[in-house]
Amino acid sequence: MILDLAAAVCLVAGALLSLAAGIALIRFPDLLSRMHAATKPQVLGLLLVLLGCALRLRTTVDITTLVLVGAFQLATTPVAAHMVGRAAYRDGLRRDDLLLVDELAGHHDRRDDGGRPAT
């Protein structure tokens, strides 16, 4: 009974995080923000869904499969996001007005409260 309740909470929380990631993909203004939304909450949402499934199924074969799915997701998503981000940066598909620090260009543009470059 308690494990079923925990599974339900994990499934609902994971689904809500994945929904939030999907909405953010539509609403965020630039590629780098969308890339962040596609990786962080989506991966956590998937891991919560996998945990909920594991708590509900409780067989060794199913849990092993779910662990492998989660491990491959954790191994591939950061690499893919990094490569997409680097390619987007090189192609100029970024909004410089949204960046506070541009570490790839070596240019640090920290702004104070008035919108002027900090000295």
C-alpha positions in Angstrom: 0.0 0.0 0.0 2.7 2.5 0.9 4.9 1.5 -2.0 1.9 1.9 -4.4 1.4 5.4 -3.0 5.1 6.3 -3.4 4.9 4.9 -6.9 1.9 7.1 -7.7 3.6 10.2 -6.3 6.8 9.5 -8.4 4.7 8.9 -11.5 2.7 12.1 -11.1 5.7 14.2 -10.2 7.7 12.8 -13.1 4.8 13.5 -15.5 4.5 17.1 -14.2 8.2 17.7 -14.7 8.1 16.3 -18.2 5.1 18.5 -18.9 6.9 21.6 -17.6 9.8 20.7 -19.8 7.6 20.5 -22.9 5.9 23.8 -22.1 9.3 25.4 -21.6 10.4 24.2 -25.0 7.6 26.3 -26.5 7.8 29.3 -24.2 11.5 30.0 -23.7 13.0 32.7 -25.9 16.2 31.2 -27.3 17.9 27.9 -28.2 20.1 27.8 -25.1 17.2 28.2 -22.7 15.2 25.6 -24.6 18.1 23.2 -24.4 18.3 23.7 -20.7 14.5 23.0 -20.4 14.9 19.9 -22.6 17.6 18.3 -20.4 17.2 19.2 -16.8 13.5 18.7 -15.9 12.9 16.2 -18.6 15.7 13.8 -17.3 14.5 14.2 -13.7 10.9 13.6 -14.8 11.9 10.5 -16.6 13.9 9.2 -13.6 10.9 9.8 -11.4 8.7 7.9 -13.8 11.2 5.1 -13.9 11.3 5.0 -10.1 7.5 4.9 -9.9 7.4 2.0 -12.4 10.1 0.2 -10.5 8.2 0.6 -7.2 5.0 -0.7 -8.9 6.5 -3.6 -10.9 8.9 -5.0 -8.3 10.4 -7.7 -10.5 14.2 -8.1 -11.0 14.0 -8.2 -14.8 11.8 -5.0 -14.9 13.9 -3.1 -12.4 17.1 -4.0 -14.3 15.6 -2.8 -17.5 14.5 0.5 -15.9 17.9 1.0 -14.3 19.5 0.6 -17.7 17.1 3.0 -19.3 17.9 5.6 -16.6 21.7 5.0 -16.9 21.7 5.5 -20.6 19.6 8.6 -20.3 22.0 10.1 -17.7 24.9 9.2 -19.9 23.7 10.5 -23.2 21.6 13.6 -22.4 24.4 15.8 -21.0 26.7 14.9 -23.9 24.0 15.7 -26.5 23.0 18.9 -24.8 26.7 20.0 -24.7 27.1 19.3 -28.4 23.9 21.1 -29.4 24.9 24.1 -27.2 28.4 24.3 -28.7 27.1 24.0 -32.3 24.4 26.7 -31.5 27.0 29.0 -30.0 29.4 28.6 -33.0 26.6 29.3 -35.5 25.5 32.4 -33.6 22.1 31.1 -32.5 22.3 32.8 -29.1 20.9 36.0 -27.7 23.7 38.0 -26.3 21.3 40.2 -24.4 20.3 37.2 -22.3 23.9 36.2 -21.4 25.4 37.7 -18.3 28.8 35.9 -18.8 30.1 34.7 -22.1 32.9 32.4 -21.0 33.5 30.9 -24.4 34.4 34.3 -25.8 36.4 35.3 -22.8 34.2 38.3 -22.4 32.7 38.9 -18.9 29.8 41.4 -19.1 28.5 41.5 -15.6 25.7 44.1 -15.3 24.7 45.9 -12.2 21.2 46.9 -11.2 21.1 49.9 -13.6 21.8 47.8 -16.7 25.3 49.4 -17.1 28.4 47.3 -17.3 29.9 46.8 -13.9 33.3 48.3 -13.3 
